[in-house]
Amino acid sequence: MNPIKDNQMVITDEKGNEHLMTVLFTYEHEERNKKYVFFYDEGDEDNVIVMSYNDDGELFDIEDDEEYAEIEEVFNAYNEDPKINEIK
């Protein structure tokens, strides 16, 4: 396996299989005091996953509809940013 770069992380699924994922970007919501990571599998770049995480690197699903809607707005703003689109 290639060495893990700064923008990658390993995710272990419910079956114990490890997957190398690429971090798209992170976001911190100060009012909620929560951090989020947006990432994807290199083999499926169209399927971006977002989870919250703590300082120890533990990942958590987003289960609150209001919180998810807010995160979706952040992702849409990211996709619409002209500077980001120049990079893509």
MODELLER restraints for C-alpha pairs under 7 A, 6 or more apart:
rsr = mdl.restraints
at = mdl.atoms
rsr.add(forms.Gaussian(group=physical.xy_distance, feature=features.Distance(at['CA:7:A'], at['CA:22:A']), mean=5.81, stdev=0.5))
rsr.add(forms.Gaussian(group=physical.xy_distance, feature=features.Distance(at['CA:7:A'], at['CA:23:A']), mean=5.06, stdev=0.5))
rsr.add(forms.Gaussian(group=physical.xy_distance, feature=features.Distance(at['CA:8:A'], at['CA:20:A']), mean=6.80, stdev=0.5))
rsr.add(forms.Gaussian(group=physical.xy_distance, feature=features.Distance(at['CA:8:A'], at['CA:21:A']), mean=5.49, stdev=0.5))
rsr.add(forms.Gaussian(group=physical.xy_distance, feature=features.Distance(at['CA:8:A'], at['CA:22:A']), mean=4.38, stdev=0.5))
rsr.add(forms.Gaussian(group=physical.xy_distance, feature=features.Distance(at['CA:8:A'], at['CA:23:A']), mean=5.45, stdev=0.5))
rsr.add(forms.Gaussian(group=physical.xy_distance, feature=features.Distance(at['CA:9:A'], at['CA:20:A']), mean=5.86, stdev=0.5))
rsr.add(forms.Gaussian(group=physical.xy_distance, feature=features.Distance(at['CA:9:A'], at['CA:21:A']), mean=5.33, stdev=0.5))
rsr.add(forms.Gaussian(group=physical.xy_distance, feature=features.Distance(at['CA:9:A'], at['CA:22:A']), mean=6.46, stdev=0.5))
rsr.add(forms.Gaussian(group=physical.xy_distance, feature=features.Distance(at['CA:10:A'], at['CA:18:A']), mean=6.24, stdev=0.5))
rsr.add(forms.Gaussian(group=physical.xy_distance, feature=features.Distance(at['CA:10:A'], at['CA:19:A']), mean=5.46, stdev=0.5))
rsr.add(forms.Gaussian(group=physical.xy_distance, feature=features.Distance(at['CA:10:A'], at['CA:20:A']), mean=4.61, stdev=0.5))
rsr.add(forms.Gaussian(group=physical.xy_distance, feature=features.Distance(at['CA:10:A'], at['CA:21:A']), mean=5.97, stdev=0.5))
rsr.add(forms.Gaussian(group=physical.xy_distance, feature=features.Distance(at['CA:11:A'], at['CA:18:A']), mean=5.54, stdev=0.5))
rsr.add(forms.Gaussian(group=physical.xy_distance, feature=features.Distance(at['CA:11:A'], at['CA:19:A']), mean=5.15, stdev=0.5))
rsr.add(forms.Gaussian(group=physical.xy_distance, feature=features.Distance(at['CA:11:A'], at['CA:20:A']), mean=6.47, stdev=0.5))
rsr.add(forms.Gaussian(group=physical.xy_distance, feature=features.Distance(at['CA:11:A'], at['CA:21:A']), mean=6.93, stdev=0.5))
rsr.add(forms.Gaussian(group=physical.xy_distance, feature=features.Distance(at['CA:12:A'], at['CA:18:A']), mean=4.39, stdev=0.5))
rsr.add(forms.Gaussian(group=physical.xy_distance, feature=features.Distance(at['CA:12:A'], at['CA:19:A']), mean=6.28, stdev=0.5))
rsr.add(forms.Gaussian(group=physical.xy_distance, feature=features.Distance(at['CA:20:A'], at['CA:41:A']), mean=6.81, stdev=0.5))
rsr.add(forms.Gaussian(group=physical.xy_distance, feature=features.Distance(at['CA:21:A'], at['CA:39:A']), mean=6.37, stdev=0.5))
rsr.add(forms.Gaussian(group=physical.xy_distance, feature=features.Distance(at['CA:21:A'], at['CA:40:A']), mean=5.46, stdev=0.5))
rsr.add(forms.Gaussian(group=physical.xy_distance, feature=features.Distance(at['CA:21:A'], at['CA:41:A']), mean=4.75, stdev=0.5))
rsr.add(forms.Gaussian(group=physical.xy_distance, feature=features.Distance(at['CA:21:A'], at['CA:42:A']), mean=6.68, stdev=0.5))
rsr.add(forms.Gaussian(group=physical.xy_distance, feature=features.Distance(at['CA:22:A'], at['CA:39:A']), mean=5.44, stdev=0.5))
rsr.add(forms.Gaussian(group=physical.xy_distance, feature=features.Distance(at['CA:22:A'], at['CA:40:A']), mean=5.40, stdev=0.5))
rsr.add(forms.Gaussian(group=physical.xy_distance, feature=features.Distance(at['CA:22:A'], at['CA:41:A']), mean=6.18, stdev=0.5))
rsr.add(forms.Gaussian(group=physical.xy_distance, feature=features.Distance(at['CA:22:A'], at['CA:42:A']), mean=6.67, stdev=0.5))
rsr.add(forms.Gaussian(group=physical.xy_distance, feature=features.Distance(at['CA:23:A'], at['CA:38:A']), mean=6.04, stdev=0.5))
rsr.add(forms.Gaussian(group=physical.xy_distance, feature=features.Distance(at['CA:23:A'], at['CA:39:A']), mean=4.27, stdev=0.5))
rsr.add(forms.Gaussian(group=physical.xy_distance, feature=features.Distance(at['CA:23:A'], at['CA:40:A']), mean=6.66, stdev=0.5))
rsr.add(forms.Gaussian(group=physical.xy_distance, feature=features.Distance(at['CA:24:A'], at['CA:38:A']), mean=5.42, stdev=0.5))
rsr.add(forms.Gaussian(group=physical.xy_distance, feature=features.Distance(at['CA:24:A'], at['CA:39:A']), mean=5.06, stdev=0.5))
rsr.add(forms.Gaussian(group=physical.xy_distance, feature=features.Distance(at['CA:25:A'], at['CA:37:A']), mean=6.14, stdev=0.5))
rsr.add(forms.Gaussian(group=physical.xy_distance, feature=features.Distance(at['CA:25:A'], at['CA:38:A']), mean=5.44, stdev=0.5))
rsr.add(forms.Gaussian(group=physical.xy_distance, feature=features.Distance(at['CA:26:A'], at['CA:36:A']), mean=5.53, stdev=0.5))
rsr.add(forms.Gaussian(group=physical.xy_distance, feature=features.Distance(at['CA:26:A'], at['CA:37:A']), mean=4.39, stdev=0.5))
rsr.add(forms.Gaussian(group=physical.xy_distance, feature=features.Distance(at['CA:26:A'], at['CA:38:A']), mean=6.04, stdev=0.5))
rsr.add(forms.Gaussian(group=physical.xy_distance, feature=features.Distance(at['CA:27:A'], at['CA:35:A']), mean=5.81, stdev=0.5))
rsr.add(forms.Gaussian(group=physical.xy_distance, feature=features.Distance(at['CA:27:A'], at['CA:36:A']), mean=5.10, stdev=0.5))
rsr.add(forms.Gaussian(group=physical.xy_distance, feature=features.Distance(at['CA:27:A'], at['CA:37:A']), mean=6.44, stdev=0.5))
rsr.add(forms.Gaussian(group=physical.xy_distance, feature=features.Distance(at['CA:28:A'], at['CA:34:A']), mean=5.89, stdev=0.5))
rsr.add(forms.Gaussian(group=physical.xy_distance, feature=features.Distance(at['CA:28:A'], at['CA:35:A']), mean=4.31, stdev=0.5))
rsr.add(forms.Gaussian(group=physical.xy_distance, feature=features.Distance(at['CA:28:A'], at['CA:36:A']), mean=6.13, stdev=0.5))
rsr.add(forms.Gaussian(group=physical.xy_distance, feature=features.Distance(at['CA:29:A'], at['CA:35:A']), mean=6.22, stdev=0.5))
rsr.add(forms.Gaussian(group=physical.xy_distance, feature=features.Distance(at['CA:34:A'], at['CA:52:A']), mean=6.75, stdev=0.5))
rsr.add(forms.Gaussian(group=physical.xy_distance, feature=features.Distance(at['CA:35:A'], at['CA:52:A']), mean=5.46, stdev=0.5))
rsr.add(forms.Gaussian(group=physical.xy_distance, feature=features.Distance(at['CA:35:A'], at['CA:53:A']), mean=5.63, stdev=0.5))
rsr.add(forms.Gaussian(group=physical.xy_distance, feature=features.Distance(at['CA:35:A'], at['CA:54:A']), mean=6.78, stdev=0.5))
rsr.add(forms.Gaussian(group=physical.xy_distance, feature=features.Distance(at['CA:36:A'], at['CA:50:A']), mean=6.69, stdev=0.5))
rsr.add(forms.Gaussian(group=physical.xy_distance, feature=features.Distance(at['CA:36:A'], at['CA:51:A']), mean=5.59, stdev=0.5))
rsr.add(forms.Gaussian(group=physical.xy_distance, feature=features.Distance(at['CA:36:A'], at['CA:52:A']), mean=4.16, stdev=0.5))
rsr.add(forms.Gaussian(group=physical.xy_distance, feature=features.Distance(at['CA:36:A'], at['CA:53:A']), mean=5.91, stdev=0.5))
rsr.add(forms.Gaussian(group=physical.xy_distance, feature=features.Distance(at['CA:37:A'], at['CA:50:A']), mean=5.58, stdev=0.5))
rsr.add(forms.Gaussian(group=physical.xy_distance, feature=features.Distance(at['CA:37:A'], at['CA:51:A']), mean=5.66, stdev=0.5))
rsr.add(forms.Gaussian(group=physical.xy_distance, feature=features.Distance(at['CA:37:A'], at['CA:52:A']), mean=6.23, stdev=0.5))
rsr.add(forms.Gaussian(group=physical.xy_distance, feature=features.Distance(at['CA:38:A'], at['CA:48:A']), mean=6.47, stdev=0.5))
rsr.add(forms.Gaussian(group=physical.xy_distance, feature=features.Distance(at['CA:38:A'], at['CA:49:A']), mean=5.64, stdev=0.5))
rsr.add(forms.Gaussian(group=physical.xy_distance, feature=features.Distance(at['CA:38:A'], at['CA:50:A']), mean=4.42, stdev=0.5))
rsr.add(forms.Gaussian(group=physical.xy_distance, feature=features.Distance(at['CA:38:A'], at['CA:51:A']), mean=6.86, stdev=0.5))
rsr.add(forms.Gaussian(group=physical.xy_distance, feature=features.Distance(at['CA:39:A'], at['CA:48:A']), mean=5.56, stdev=0.5))
rsr.add(forms.Gaussian(group=physical.xy_distance, feature=features.Distance(at['CA:39:A'], at['CA:49:A']), mean=5.33, stdev=0.5))
rsr.add(forms.Gaussian(group=physical.xy_distance, feature=features.Distance(at['CA:39:A'], at['CA:50:A']), mean=6.40, stdev=0.5))
rsr.add(forms.Gaussian(group=physical.xy_distance, feature=features.Distance(at['CA:40:A'], at['CA:47:A']), mean=6.18, stdev=0.5))
rsr.add(forms.Gaussian(group=physical.xy_distance, feature=features.Distance(at['CA:40:A'], at['CA:48:A']), mean=4.83, stdev=0.5))
rsr.add(forms.Gaussian(group=physical.xy_distance, feature=features.Distance(at['CA:40:A'], at['CA:49:A']), mean=5.96, stdev=0.5))
rsr.add(forms.Gaussian(group=physical.xy_distance, feature=features.Distance(at['CA:51:A'], at['CA:59:A']), mean=6.13, stdev=0.5))
rsr.add(forms.Gaussian(group=physical.xy_distance, feature=features.Distance(at['CA:51:A'], at['CA:60:A']), mean=5.58, stdev=0.5))
rsr.add(forms.Gaussian(group=physical.xy_distance, feature=features.Distance(at['CA:51:A'], at['CA:61:A']), mean=5.25, stdev=0.5))
rsr.add(forms.Gaussian(group=physical.xy_distance, feature=features.Distance(at['CA:51:A'], at['CA:62:A']), mean=6.05, stdev=0.5))
rsr.add(forms.Gaussian(group=physical.xy_distance, feature=features.Distance(at['CA:52:A'], at['CA:59:A']), mean=5.74, stdev=0.5))
rsr.add(forms.Gaussian(group=physical.xy_distance, feature=features.Distance(at['CA:52:A'], at['CA:60:A']), mean=5.15, stdev=0.5))
rsr.add(forms.Gaussian(group=physical.xy_distance, feature=features.Distance(at['CA:52:A'], at['CA:61:A']), mean=6.53, stdev=0.5))
rsr.add(forms.Gaussian(group=physical.xy_distance, feature=features.Distance(at['CA:52:A'], at['CA:62:A']), mean=6.74, stdev=0.5))
rsr.add(forms.Gaussian(group=physical.xy_distance, feature=features.Distance(at['CA:53:A'], at['CA:59:A']), mean=4.48, stdev=0.5))
rsr.add(forms.Gaussian(group=physical.xy_distance, feature=features.Distance(at['CA:53:A'], at['CA:60:A']), mean=5.95, stdev=0.5))
rsr.add(forms.Gaussian(group=physical.xy_distance, feature=features.Distance(at['CA:62:A'], at['CA:68:A']), mean=6.36, stdev=0.5))
